[in-house]
Amino acid sequence: MATRTTTTRTTSFARAPSAASSGKQHGHAGFSFEALAQAYIDCRRSKRNSNSALAFELDLERNLMHLHTELNSGTYQPGPSTCFVVTRPKYREVWAAAFRDRIVHHLLYNHVGARIERTFIADSCACIPGRGTLYAAQRLERKARSITQNWRRPTHYLKCDLANFFVTIDKRVLASQLQAAIPEQPWQTLAQQILWHDPRESFYLRSPHRLVNRVPQHKRLAAQPAYLGLPIGNLSSQFFANIYLNALDQFVKHQLRARHYIRYVDDFVLLHESPQQLNTWRKQIEAFLADRLHAKLNPSKTILQPAERGIDFVGQVIKPHRRITRRRTVANALRAAAHHPAESLRETANSHFGLLRQATHSQNDRRKLTKALLLRGRAVDYGMTKIFKGAAQ
């Protein structure tokens, strides 16, 4: 296990002025304790066993009261983040905010999230309640069936994603979007403070340096100027990313008038009978991204081909009359079944069963996973949907 290292750095990059500076001088009494308590409850659902969560809960009432006072007096400042590296599906930095800061993220989201998300198009998915990977896959399948008249007519699809998305988001653009989306105080000030907080200034490094060095330089937040990039791993980053790309959604739907379009985070797909039309749209999207969002497409992941070959999207492949699980996802499930530590195998395997069940044709894949788990001495239910706590009989 890597030694926990505390790192503090001061960047020399110029950054845009933050609204947080005004909050220090002028407090606002706009944050209720009831809303903060609800944000804490929402936050702890997924983070209760983390070290920062346990430390916060040792004196829960006092810590909540102190945080409430800081927010209303304008003295709240985000604390150190935790930086670590995930290795699958590829090496990537994660910057997790401290538990008390995650509560603040939930506080902001609970107040403005639903209202802002109602302005999004129905084909904007990810990090929106009810719009996860299953929603996205089913919606794309319905679009494919519609444009092909239930797979009787040929059509093409264009699949794109943005190059190095989270670490290249331009905070200057996003700051203007947040100002328009959240006009009321003190919520706009809080949103701007969260946006402009640079986690690199003070953080704990939880992964060994050898893993950090495996992350490509162009995908590292530390390699970007301070006005670029959102930390992967926070609710606020996911929410802000959707606000940032809402401009793209509105452009595609209302200016390009593309009927068959869907986006999941920075991956998006357009369908049309004409590959020439899709190429024209691609060029217009590239120009829009460069001009309005200061972003660009990843050319190595831009795909244009007939839809009947299969559309790889959100871990599934949409083919005529069926959805199957992406081969890499199945391989990851089988690898986990064979090598994952026994003490947490049940939770991991059931998570993979849940992913596999999202596809309409997953029987063979679930059978393979079941066989791998039986070899580990685990008991699987008859429908091949979950494993039990005990050993196989």
Residue pairs with C-beta under 8 A, 6 or more apart in sequence:
2 205
2 206
2 207
2 208
2 211
3 208
4 204
4 205
4 206
5 204
5 205
6 80
6 203
6 204
6 205
7 83
7 202
7 203
7 204
7 205
8 201
8 202
8 203
9 200
9 201
9 202
10 201
11 198
11 200
11 201
11 226
13 225
13 226
13 227
14 226
14 227
15 171
15 196
15 198
15 225
15 226
15 227
16 171
16 172
16 175
16 196
16 227
18 192
18 193
18 195
18 196
18 197
19 188
19 189
19 192
19 193
19 196
20 77
20 189
20 192
20 193
20 196
20 197
22 74
22 189
23 74
23 75
23 76
23 186
23 189
23 190
23 193
24 74
24 75
25 74
26 74
27 72
27 73
27 74
27 75
28 72
28 74
28 185
28 186
28 189
29 72
30 72
30 185
30 186
30 187
31 68
31 71
31 72
31 107
31 186
33 64
33 65
33 68
35 107
35 110
35 111
36 64
36 67
36 68
36 71
36 103
36 107
37 64
38 110
39 103
39 104
39 106
39 107
39 110
40 60
40 64
40 103
40 106
42 106
42 110
43 53
43 99
43 102
43 103
43 105
43 106
44 53
44 57
47 53
47 99
47 102
48 54
48 57
50 99
52 82
52 98
52 99
52 100
53 99
55 99
56 63
56 99
56 100
57 63
63 100
67 76
67 100
67 103
67 104
69 75
70 76
70 77
71 104
71 107
71 186
71 190
74 186
76 104
76 193
78 97
78 98
78 101
78 104
78 193
78 194
78 197
78 199
79 97
79 98
79 100
79 101
79 202
80 98
80 199
80 202
80 203
80 204
81 95
81 96
81 97
81 98
81 101
81 199
81 202
81 203
81 204
81 231
82 95
82 96
82 98
82 203
82 204
82 206
83 93
83 94
83 95
83 96
83 199
83 203
83 204
83 205
83 206
83 207
83 212
84 93
84 94
84 96
84 205
84 206
84 207
85 91
85 92
85 93
85 94
85 207
85 211
85 212
85 214
85 215
86 92
86 94
87 211
87 214
88 332
89 328
89 332
91 211
91 214
91 215
91 216
91 219
92 215
92 219
92 232
93 212
93 215
93 219
93 220
93 221
93 222
93 232
94 231
94 232
94 233
95 199
95 203
95 221
95 231
95 232
95 233
95 234
96 231
96 233
96 234
97 105
97 199
97 231
97 233
97 234
97 236
102 234
102 235
104 190
104 194
105 194
105 234
105 235
105 236
105 239
106 235
107 190
108 187
108 190
108 191
108 194
108 236
109 235
109 236
109 239
111 187
112 181
112 182
112 187
112 191
113 239
116 181
116 182
116 243
117 128
117 242
119 181
119 246
120 128
120 242
120 246
120 249
121 246
121 249
121 250
121 253
122 139
123 139
123 249
123 253
123 261
123 262
123 263
124 131
124 242
124 245
124 246
124 249
124 263
125 131
125 132
125 133
125 135
125 136
125 139
125 262
125 263
125 264
125 314
126 132
126 136
126 238
126 242
126 263
126 264
126 265
127 235
127 238
127 239
127 241
127 242
127 265
128 242
133 264
133 314
133 315
133 316
133 355
133 358
134 358
136 262
136 264
136 313
136 314
137 313
137 314
137 315
137 316
137 318
137 323
137 358
137 359
139 262
140 262
140 269
140 311
140 313
140 318
141 318
141 323
143 260
143 262
143 271
144 151
144 155
144 157
144 260
144 271
144 307
144 311
144 318
145 151
146 260
147 153
147 155
147 259
147 260
147 271
147 272
147 273
148 154
148 155
148 307
148 308
151 308
151 320
151 321
153 273
154 273
154 306
154 307
154 308
155 271
155 272
155 273
155 306
155 307
156 271
156 272
156 273
156 274
156 275
156 278
156 304
156 305
156 306
156 307
157 269
157 270
157 271
157 278
157 303
157 304
157 305
157 306
157 307
157 311
158 269
158 270
158 271
158 272
158 278
158 279
158 281
158 282
158 302
158 303
158 304
159 267
159 268
159 269
159 301
159 302
159 303
159 304
159 311
159 312
159 313
160 267
160 268
160 269
160 282
160 285
160 297
160 298
160 301
160 302
160 303
161 266
161 267
161 268
161 297
161 298
161 301
162 168
162 266
162 289
162 295
162 296
162 297
162 298
163 295
163 296
163 297
163 298
163 299
164 218
164 219
164 298
165 241
165 265
165 266
165 295
166 221
166 229
166 230
166 231
166 232
166 237
166 241
167 218
167 219
167 220
167 221
167 223
167 224
167 228
167 229
167 230
168 224
168 228
168 229
168 295
169 228
169 229
169 230
169 240
169 241
169 244
169 295
170 227
170 228
170 293
170 294
170 295
171 195
171 196
171 227
171 228
171 229
171 230
172 227
173 244
173 292
173 293
173 294
174 195
174 240
174 243
174 244
175 192
175 195
175 196
177 243
177 244
177 246
177 247
178 188
178 191
178 192
178 195
178 240
178 243
179 188
179 192
181 243
182 188
182 191
194 236
195 230
195 236
195 240
198 226
199 221
199 231
200 221
200 222
205 212
217 223
221 229
221 231
221 232
230 236
230 237
230 240
230 241
231 237
241 265
241 266
244 293
245 263
245 266
245 293
247 292
247 293
248 263
248 268
248 285
248 288
248 289
248 293
249 261
249 263
251 285
251 288
251 292
252 258
252 261
252 268
252 270
252 281
252 285
253 261
256 281
256 284
256 285
258 270
258 272
258 281
260 270
260 271
260 272
261 268
261 269
261 270
261 271
262 268
262 269
262 313
263 269
264 313
264 314
267 313
267 314
269 311
269 313
270 278
270 281
271 307
272 278
272 281
275 304
278 304
279 304
282 297
282 302
282 304
285 297
286 296
286 297
289 295
289 296
289 297
290 296
307 318
308 319
308 320
309 319
310 317
310 318
310 319
311 317
311 318
311 319
312 326
315 325
315 326
315 329
315 355
315 358
316 323
316 324
316 325
316 326
316 358
316 359
317 323
317 324
317 325
317 326
322 360
322 361
323 358
323 359
323 360
323 361
324 359
324 360
324 361
324 362
324 365
325 355
325 356
325 358
325 359
325 362
325 365
329 355
329 356
330 356
330 365
330 368
330 369
332 352
333 349
333 352
333 355
333 356
333 365
333 369
334 368
334 369
334 372
336 345
336 348
336 349
336 352
337 345
337 349
337 352
337 369
337 372
337 373
337 376
338 372
338 375
338 376
340 348
340 349
342 376
345 373
345 376
345 378
345 387
346 378
346 387
346 388
346 389
349 369
349 373
349 378
349 386
349 387
350 386
350 387
352 369
353 366
353 369
353 384
353 385
353 386
353 387
356 362
356 365
356 366
356 369
357 366
357 385
359 365
363 384
366 384
366 385
367 384
369 384
370 380
370 384
373 380
373 387
374 380
374 392
377 391
377 392
378 387
378 388
378 391
378 392
379 387
379 388
379 390
379 391
379 392
379 393
380 386
380 387
380 388
380 392
381 387
381 388
